[in-house]
Amino acid sequence: MKPAWDQLAGKLANAKHVQIADVDCTAQQNQGLCQQQGVQGYPTIKYYVKGSKSGKPYQGGRDYNSLYGFVRKQASIRKKKEAKAAEDAMDIDAVLAKMKDTATNEQIGKAFVSWVETSRDADPNMKKMLKAFEALKTMPDGYNMMGEVVIQFFREKVDRSDPASRRAVNSYAKHLDKMVAEKQEL
């Protein structure tokens, strides 16, 4: 098992959120720590989450692929928790203010149409939304009006307590930021 463990440590040596370490519980100076952590047999593998003083016992395979797969799964769980926490903390009004600071109403309107078009297959409501905005696209100054409508809609009609609504606003804001940053045709 030691070669697989060392290979894992080498693979993840520069990882930001993972540290692979080992403790020799047969050494006198480590016995207190090992006893505190409930180590009774060797090798014992535990997975610790930042801020936790007790590790989660690992019961999987002792080969490199099993160990690496476990770490990747735990990283995926951590990333999902972080994304949810960021979503829960998102301030829709701040996102809208940033939109208004970084883009014109016309850019907001064009980016919105582009966002809806790219998202329409994933969400049936997007097709309805696209139809509702079709008439505005052909009007003089239509995208400018659309930008105003989009901001007003997000400000007044979005349920701030609904995770799906916050995800939608965040998704659109990222799309707009990307288009503005890449100076795409807006």
C-alpha positions in Angstrom: 0.0 0.0 0.0 2.9 2.4 0.7 3.8 2.8 -3.0 0.1 3.6 -3.9 0.0 6.1 -1.0 3.2 7.8 -2.1 2.0 7.9 -5.7 -1.2 9.6 -4.5 0.8 12.1 -2.4 3.0 12.9 -5.4 -0.1 13.4 -7.7 -1.7 15.8 -5.3 1.4 17.5 -4.0 0.3 20.9 -5.5 -3.5 20.5 -4.9 -5.0 23.6 -3.2 -7.6 21.7 -1.1 -6.0 18.3 -0.5 -3.0 17.3 1.6 -1.9 13.7 1.8 0.0 12.8 5.0 1.0 9.8 7.0 1.8 9.3 10.6 3.8 6.4 12.0 1.6 5.3 14.9 4.3 2.8 16.1 6.6 5.8 17.0 6.4 6.8 20.6 5.9 10.5 19.9 2.8 9.9 17.7 1.0 7.4 20.0 -1.0 10.1 21.7 -2.3 11.5 18.5 -3.0 8.0 17.1 -4.9 7.1 20.3 -6.9 10.3 20.1 -7.9 9.6 16.5 -8.9 6.0 17.3 -6.2 4.3 15.3 -6.2 0.6 16.3 -4.8 -1.2 13.3 -2.3 -0.4 10.6 -2.6 1.0 8.1 -5.6 3.1 9.1 -6.7 5.7 6.5 -8.9 8.7 7.5 -10.2 11.6 5.5 -10.3 15.0 7.2 -12.3 18.0 6.1 -10.9 21.4 6.8 -11.9 22.6 10.3 -12.7 19.1 11.5 -10.7 17.4 14.2 -11.9 13.9 13.6 -11.4 12.1 10.3 -13.8 9.9 8.4 -12.6 6.3 8.2 -11.7 5.2 4.6 -12.8 1.6 3.9 -12.0 1.4 0.2 -9.4 -0.3 -1.8 -5.7 0.2 -1.0 -4.5 0.7 -4.6 -3.8 4.0 -6.3 -6.9 4.1 -8.4 -9.2 3.4 -5.5 -7.5 6.1 -3.3 -7.4 8.7 -6.0 -11.1 8.0 -6.9 -12.1 8.5 -3.3 -10.2 11.8 -3.1 -11.9 13.0 -6.3 -15.3 12.0 -5.0 -14.7 13.9 -1.8 -13.5 16.9 -3.9 -16.7 16.8 -5.9 -18.8 16.8 -2.7 -16.7 19.8 -1.4 -17.2 21.8 -4.6 -20.9 21.2 -4.6 -21.2 22.4 -1.0 -19.1 25.5 -1.9 -21.2 26.2 -4.9 -24.4 25.9 -2.9 -23.0 28.2 -0.1 -22.0 30.8 -2.8 -25.5 30.5 -4.3 -27.2 30.9 -1.0 -25.0 34.0 -0.2 -25.6 35.6 -3.6 -27.1 39.1 -3.4 -29.3 39.5 -6.5 -29.4 43.3 -6.1 -25.6 43.4 -6.1 -25.5 41.2 -9.2 -28.0 43.5 -11.0 -26.0 46.6 -9.9 -22.9 45.1 -11.4 -24.7 44.3 -14.6 -25.8 47.9 -14.9 -22.2 49.1 -14.2 -20.5 46.8 -16.7 -22.9 46.8 -19.6 -25.4 49.1 -21.5 -29.1 48.2 -21.6 -28.6 47.2 -25.3 -25.7 44.8 -24.3 -27.9 43.4 -21.5 -30.7 42.8 -23.9 -28.5 41.1 -26.6 -26.7 39.0 -24.0 -30.1 38.0 -22.6 -31.3 36.7 -25.9 -28.0 34.9 -26.5 -28.3 33.3 -23.0 -31.9 32.2 -23.6 -31.0 30.8 -27.0 -28.1 28.8 -25.5 -30.2 27.6 -22.6 -33.5 26.8 -24.4 -32.9 23.1 -24.8 -32.1 22.6 -21.1 -35.2 24.5 -19.9 -38.6 24.5 -21.6 -39.4 27.9 -20.0 -36.6 29.4 -22.1 -38.5 28.7 -25.3 -41.5 30.7 -24.0 -39.2 33.5 -22.8 -37.6 33.7 -26.2 -41.0 33.9 -28.0 -42.0 36.7 -25.6 -38.9 38.7 -26.6 -39.0 38.0 -30.4 -41.2 41.1 -31.0 -38.8 43.4 -29.2 -35.8 42.1 -31.2 -37.2 43.6 -34.4 -38.2 47.0 -33.0 -36.0 50.0 -33.3 -34.1 50.3 -30.0 -35.6 46.9 -29.1 -32.5 45.5 -27.4 -32.2 48.6 -25.3 -35.8 48.2 -24.2 -35.2 44.5 -23.6 -32.3 45.3 -21.4 -34.5 47.5 -19.2 -37.2 44.8 -19.1 -34.6 42.2 -18.1 -33.2 44.3 -15.2 -36.7 45.2 -14.1 -37.8 41.6 -14.3 -34.8 40.3 -12.3 -35.3 43.1 -9.8 -39.0 42.8 -9.2 -40.2 39.3 -10.2 -37.4 36.9 -9.2 -38.1 35.0 -6.0 -34.9 35.7 -4.0 -35.6 32.8 -1.7 -35.8 30.3 -4.6 -32.5 28.5 -5.4 -33.4 27.9 -9.0 -34.1 31.7 -9.5 -30.8 32.6 -7.9 -29.0 30.1 -10.2 -30.7 31.6 -13.2 -29.7 35.1 -12.3 -26.2 34.0 -11.6 -26.0 32.0 -14.9 -27.2 35.0 -16.9 -24.8 37.3 -15.1 -21.9 35.0 -15.9 -23.0 34.8 -19.5 -23.1 38.6 -19.7 -19.7 39.0 -18.0 -18.2 36.5 -20.5 -19.6 38.3 -23.5 -18.5 41.7 -22.3 -15.0 40.4 -21.4 -14.6 38.7 -24.8 -16.1 41.8 -26.5 -18.4 39.5 -28.4 -20.9 41.0 -30.7 -23.5 42.3 -28.3 
